[in-house]
């Protein structure tokens, strides 16, 4: 990738891990956040920061200009309506980022951090501002964008590796389990750098065992989304 990677929500817990991992690999990174200097860990030296808000399209253009990749990792909010509802953040926000990232004809690889259970409308989580419905519609906007993309659906998030370090990828949103934020961040970074991850949507879990050294076989076993849709 020639241009920088924009990490939307790069001051957050998953986004911050993505930022630091990309920086260690020598990849130019832009942290895009409402409060880029308020993260629990400051961005590494040399990382660009942009104050922008996914809910307001006109704040995003400069931050996303010329980017070759985007990682969208935004806390959704759970209000029923208004700027802190899931519709504003993880649906309209996704669409705003897609528009800003492609306004000059660019085709960045778009990695969306979503969540498990988005297809289970009757789950209690959907009572919070229709969180699951809007997450799913945000996914659909990415899949319909004609960009290279990867949709990552973390299971229940942890800050440690209590569930193990081995990574299991599944599809069709049928499972449950736990995953560390560091494993989710690594999945995002690997997806940007692995052609086999493009056009895939998957759930990610940890289980007992060692962390994978090579993610390519994990991505290669996944069915492309077009194959899942036509089943």
Secondary structure, 3 states (H helix, E strand, C coil): CCCCEEEECCCCHHHHHHHHHHHHCCCCEEEEECCCCCCCCCCCCCCEEEECCCCCHHHCHHHHCCCCEEEECCCCCCECCCCCEHHHHHHHHHHHHHHHHCCCCCCCEEEEECCCCCCCCCCHHHHCCCHHHHHHHHHHHHHCCCCCEEEEEECEEECCCCCCCEEEEECCCCCCCEEEHHHHHHHHHHHHHCHHHCCEEEEEEEECCCCCCCCHHHHHCCCCHHHHHCC
